[in-house]
C-alpha cells in the first residue's frame, strides 16, 4: 500500500481542528502518520492534542512561536519526508476531507503518471465551501491543455498552481524541489511552491477527490479589497510576490506586478496611507529573497 504522511497546520482553531482530525481518521486509505503542526496556539490546542487518542498514529509538533502557514507547512513537509512516506498530504486546519478524498488523490495521481510520466509533481483536491458551492479562493490555475487527461477517461484536470488545501506531494518532488519558503510566513507560499513544482510537468486536480473548506466568507481576494483589518495579510502577499517576480522571473515582471498593484489599489479606492504601505512592501521585495531549503540538508 502507498504510504502517506498527513500534515495539518493549525493556529487557534481548536474546534475546526477536531473536525479535520476526525475527517482524516475516516479516510478509506489511512495515513501512516498524522503530523499536526501547532503554531504556538493559545486556545487550548496543545492540551487537547496532548490528551488525544486517535485512530491513526499522531505526532504533534509544537512551534515555539507562530511561524505562519508557510513556516508550518515547511516544518510539516520536512517531518513527513523524514518519516519515509511515499507522499505527503498537506492541508489547513479548516479543511475537511471527505472519506474517499485521499484514496481518490492517490488513484488520480497514479493515473496521471501513467499518461504523463514520472514527473507529475502533485495532485490536489476539488475544494468546496460549506454550502456545497465551489470555494472561490481555492481554484487551481489550469494549463492551456487542461483537458488532456479528461479525454483519456481520467477524472483529472492539468494544473500549474494550487492552494495548500489538500495537496498530495510525492517524496521525490520534495527531495528535488525543496520545501516551501518558511520566510514567506503567509500568502503566496502555496502559489510559489506549486509553480516551482510544475517547472517541467503540470500537476493535476483530481475531480473526485473533494474537501470542504470551512472558511469565513466564500469569496476570492484581490488588492482592491484591502482595508485596515486585512492590511497585514496583504502586506505579506505583496512582499512575497514582488520578491518572486523579481528574483525568479525578472525585472520587467517585477515592474508589471507593481503596476497591477497600483491600478488595483486605485480602483478599489483603498485609503492613500494603506496604498503607500503596500507599495513600500513591493519595494521590500527587492531585498527580500529567501533561499530554498532541502529536506536532506535540514535533517543533517
Phi, psi and omega per residue, in radians:
X1 nan 2.429 3.081
X2 -1.105 2.271 -3.133
X3 -1.626 2.399 -3.084
X4 -2.309 2.267 2.984
X5 -1.701 2.155 3.092
X6 -1.541 2.494 3.111
X7 -2.296 2.161 3.052
X8 -2.151 2.222 3.090
X9 -1.801 2.249 -3.058
X10 -2.322 2.604 3.017
X11 -2.667 1.885 3.037
X12 0.942 0.770 3.050
X13 -2.363 0.956 -2.981
X14 -1.007 -0.826 -3.078
X15 -1.121 -0.686 3.091
X16 -1.224 -0.661 3.120
X17 -1.028 -0.671 3.112
X18 -1.021 -0.719 3.138
X19 -1.199 -0.669 3.105
X20 -1.060 -0.854 -3.108
X21 -1.080 -0.741 3.107
X22 -1.085 -0.664 3.126
X23 -1.157 -0.637 3.118
X24 -1.257 -0.654 3.082
X25 -1.081 -0.503 -3.070
X26 -1.520 0.055 -3.104
X27 -1.140 2.433 3.106
X28 -1.244 -0.473 2.974
X29 -1.870 1.867 -3.025
X30 -1.235 2.604 2.998
X31 -1.412 2.603 -3.119
X32 -1.330 -0.718 3.066
X33 -2.535 2.434 3.055
X34 -1.872 2.062 3.077
X35 -1.734 2.061 3.047
X36 -1.814 2.032 3.130
X37 -1.669 1.867 -3.125
X38 -1.609 1.943 -3.088
X39 -1.419 0.993 3.097
X40 1.015 0.817 3.132
X41 -1.091 2.668 -3.123
X42 -2.137 0.277 -3.042
X43 -1.903 0.353 -3.126
X44 1.607 0.098 -3.133
X45 -1.052 -0.796 -3.088
X46 -1.062 -0.769 -3.127
X47 -1.146 -0.717 3.118
X48 -1.086 -0.841 -3.100
X49 -1.151 -0.602 -3.129
X50 -1.118 -0.522 -3.097
X51 -1.744 -0.036 -3.003
X52 -1.340 2.338 2.980
X53 -1.902 2.152 -3.049
X54 -2.090 2.805 3.116
X55 -1.380 -0.182 3.085
X56 -2.128 2.607 3.089
X57 -0.991 2.252 -3.047
X58 -2.058 2.329 3.017
X59 -2.216 2.075 -3.127
X60 -1.715 2.245 3.084
X61 -2.006 1.974 -3.117
X62 -1.722 2.013 3.126
X63 -1.324 2.565 -3.115
X64 -1.238 -0.532 3.059
X65 -2.423 2.895 3.103
X66 -1.224 1.966 -3.115
X67 -1.698 0.143 -3.133
X68 1.285 3.032 3.106
X69 -1.048 -0.701 -3.097
X70 -1.102 -0.810 3.126
X71 -1.153 -0.667 3.128
X72 -1.149 -0.758 3.136
X73 -1.198 -0.644 3.093
X74 -1.072 -0.808 3.122
X75 -1.132 -0.764 -3.117
X76 -1.133 -0.709 3.114
X77 -1.189 -0.600 3.059
X78 -1.095 -0.770 3.134
X79 -1.156 -0.737 3.131
X80 -1.113 -0.715 3.098
X81 -1.110 -0.789 -3.107
X82 -1.122 -0.404 3.135
X83 -1.253 -0.247 3.140
X84 1.529 0.116 -3.107
X85 -1.130 2.657 3.107
X86 -1.213 -0.601 -3.134
X87 -2.403 2.717 2.978
X88 -2.046 2.274 -3.077
X89 -1.970 1.995 -2.997
X90 -1.972 2.604 3.123
X91 -2.875 2.845 3.059
X92 -1.410 3.059 -3.113
X93 -1.513 0.187 3.021
X94 -2.230 0.478 -3.140
X95 -1.904 2.072 -3.091
X96 -1.944 1.752 -3.141
X97 -1.244 2.386 3.011
X98 -1.251 2.766 -2.952
X99 -0.938 -0.585 -3.106
X100 -1.611 0.063 -2.992
X101 -1.005 -0.859 -3.083
X102 -1.227 -0.783 3.130
X103 -1.024 -0.693 3.128
X104 -1.212 -0.649 3.078
X105 -1.055 -0.792 -3.128
X106 -1.116 -0.791 3.136
X107 -1.121 -0.723 3.128
X108 -1.149 -0.733 3.096
X109 -1.068 -0.817 -3.124
X110 -1.088 -0.690 3.105
X111 -1.125 -0.694 3.111
X112 -1.129 -0.695 3.121
X113 -1.106 -0.695 3.127
X114 -1.063 -0.592 -3.086
X115 -1.585 -0.682 -3.011
X116 -1.781 -0.305 -3.082
X117 1.822 3.120 -2.996
X118 -1.342 0.043 -3.112
X119 -1.553 -0.001 3.129
X120 -1.043 2.105 -2.942
X121 -1.691 -0.223 3.108
X122 -2.952 2.847 2.979
X123 -2.323 2.342 -3.134
X124 -2.139 2.803 -3.081
X125 -1.604 2.872 2.898
X126 -1.334 2.321 -3.076
X127 -1.922 2.043 3.101
X128 -1.759 2.689 2.953
X129 -1.438 3.024 -3.062
X130 -1.135 -0.354 3.132
X131 -1.628 0.097 3.117
X132 1.595 -0.082 3.075
X133 -1.438 2.945 3.118
X134 -1.178 2.496 3.111
X135 -1.445 2.014 -2.931
X136 -1.060 -0.604 -3.035
X137 -1.628 0.069 -3.073
X138 -2.137 0.516 3.078
X139 -1.530 2.193 -3.124
X140 -1.245 2.853 3.092
X141 -1.577 2.079 -3.088
X142 -1.494 2.780 3.041
X143 -1.416 2.929 3.120
X144 -1.117 -0.501 -3.139
X145 -1.907 0.768 -2.992
X146 -0.966 -0.448 -3.078
X147 -1.598 0.177 -3.041
X148 -1.011 -0.663 3.141
X149 -1.471 -0.483 3.104
X150 -1.052 -0.731 -3.104
X151 -1.239 -0.211 3.054
X152 -1.582 0.059 3.122
X153 1.604 0.056 3.118
X154 -1.499 2.754 3.066
X155 -1.743 0.854 -3.095
X156 -2.183 2.421 3.012
X157 -2.004 2.350 -3.105
X158 -1.413 2.305 -3.050
X159 -2.363 2.772 3.109
X160 -1.905 -0.372 -3.113
X161 -2.684 2.632 3.101
X162 -2.695 2.984 3.087
X163 -1.546 2.872 -3.118
X164 -1.464 0.905 3.102
X165 -2.086 1.449 -3.088
X166 1.321 1.452 3.086
X167 -2.251 2.258 3.109
X168 -1.767 2.073 -3.045
X169 -2.102 2.150 -3.136
X170 -1.210 2.676 -3.094
X171 -0.978 -0.726 -3.076
X172 -1.091 -0.599 -3.103
X173 -1.181 -0.664 3.104
X174 -1.177 -0.713 3.125
X175 -1.104 -0.723 -3.050
X176 -1.436 -0.690 -3.025
X177 -1.800 -0.110 3.072
X178 1.454 -2.868 -3.065
X179 -1.807 2.821 3.016
X180 -1.053 2.709 3.103
X181 -1.239 1.863 3.118
X182 -1.118 -0.478 -3.118
X183 -1.163 -0.316 3.121
X184 -1.140 -0.452 -3.141
X185 1.179 -1.088 -3.126
X186 -2.731 2.578 3.080
X187 1.271 2.283 3.120
X188 1.298 -0.098 3.102
X189 -1.148 -0.698 -3.132
X190 -1.244 -0.719 3.131
X191 -1.126 -0.818 3.128
X192 -1.032 -0.778 -3.037
X193 -1.185 -0.773 -3.132
X194 -1.232 -0.545 3.002
X195 -1.137 -0.643 3.085
X196 -1.090 -0.739 -3.110
X197 -1.188 -0.543 -3.070
X198 -1.640 0.430 -3.123
X199 -1.041 -0.606 -3.117
X200 -2.110 -0.206 3.125
X201 -2.695 2.403 3.123
X202 -1.149 2.753 2.894
X203 -1.573 -3.039 3.128
X204 -2.351 2.557 2.896
X205 -1.726 2.191 -3.089
X206 -1.638 1.981 -2.938
X207 -1.259 -0.330 3.087
X208 -1.803 0.240 2.955
X209 -1.829 2.010 -2.980
X210 -2.197 2.362 3.011
X211 -2.243 2.759 3.096
X212 -1.904 2.239 3.114
X213 -1.776 1.894 -3.080
X214 -1.538 1.099 3.127
X215 -1.593 3.056 -3.067
X216 -1.165 -1.357 3.134
X217 -1.878 2.397 -3.129
X218 -1.507 1.459 3.098
X219 -2.635 2.656 3.066
X220 -1.297 3.139 3.128
X221 -2.237 2.541 3.012
X222 -2.656 2.906 -3.005
X223 -1.188 -0.291 3.084
X224 -1.246 -0.223 -3.067
X225 -1.641 0.058 -3.065
X226 -1.092 2.306 2.969
X227 -2.403 -3.119 -3.051
X228 -1.155 -0.529 -3.136
X229 -1.253 -0.637 -3.067
X230 -1.702 -0.013 -3.055
X231 -0.959 -0.703 -3.060
X232 -1.092 -0.658 3.114
X233 -1.215 -0.808 3.137
X234 -1.096 -0.534 3.130
X235 -1.088 -0.777 3.069
X236 -1.119 -0.739 -3.118
X237 -1.069 -0.747 3.141
X238 -1.165 -0.835 -3.137
X239 -1.041 -0.788 -3.070
X240 -1.161 -0.791 -3.129
X241 -1.210 -0.656 3.105
X242 -1.062 -0.757 3.105
X243 -1.050 -0.806 -3.116
X244 -1.121 -0.784 -3.132
X245 -1.045 -0.753 -3.087
X246 -1.283 -0.897 -2.964
X247 -1.497 -0.282 -3.110
X248 -2.058 -0.229 3.120
X249 -2.137 -0.730 3.103
X250 2.379 2.931 -3.028
X251 -1.074 -0.730 -3.105
X252 -1.119 -0.656 3.086
X253 -1.167 -0.654 3.083
X254 -1.075 -0.779 3.136
X255 -1.176 -0.689 3.127
X256 -1.117 -0.684 3.083
X257 -1.105 -0.730 3.105
X258 -1.069 -0.683 3.120
X259 -1.160 -0.751 3.115
X260 -1.105 -0.698 3.109
X261 -1.067 -0.838 -3.118
X262 -1.035 -0.809 -3.113
X263 -1.136 -0.752 -3.133
X264 -1.100 -0.745 3.121
X265 -1.121 -0.657 3.118
X266 -1.164 -0.821 -3.123
X267 -1.131 -0.559 3.121
X268 -1.439 -0.010 -3.116
X269 0.907 0.718 3.104
X270 -1.171 2.379 -3.140
X271 -0.897 2.501 -3.010
X272 -1.037 -0.635 -3.121
X273 -1.193 -0.572 3.094
X274 -1.260 -0.644 3.070
X275 -1.050 -0.761 -3.115
X276 -1.093 -0.705 -3.138
X277 -1.138 -0.720 -3.128
X278 -1.253 -0.643 3.068
X279 -1.150 -0.538 3.030
X280 -1.145 -0.629 3.080
X281 -1.192 -0.592 3.057
X282 -1.057 -0.783 3.097
X283 -1.112 -0.624 3.135
X284 -1.036 -0.470 3.126
X285 -1.067 -0.318 3.139
X286 -1.149 -0.736 -3.084
X287 -1.708 -0.235 -3.126
X288 -1.547 1.959 -3.051
X289 -2.652 1.344 -3.126
X290 -1.157 2.745 -3.095
X291 -1.846 2.617 3.141
X292 -1.176 2.359 3.040
X293 -1.908 2.384 -3.092
X294 -1.873 2.483 -3.019
X295 -1.062 -0.652 -3.133
X296 -1.131 -0.688 3.126
X297 -1.214 -0.662 -3.138
X298 -1.182 -0.587 -3.114
X299 -1.375 -0.331 -3.080
X300 -1.244 nan nan
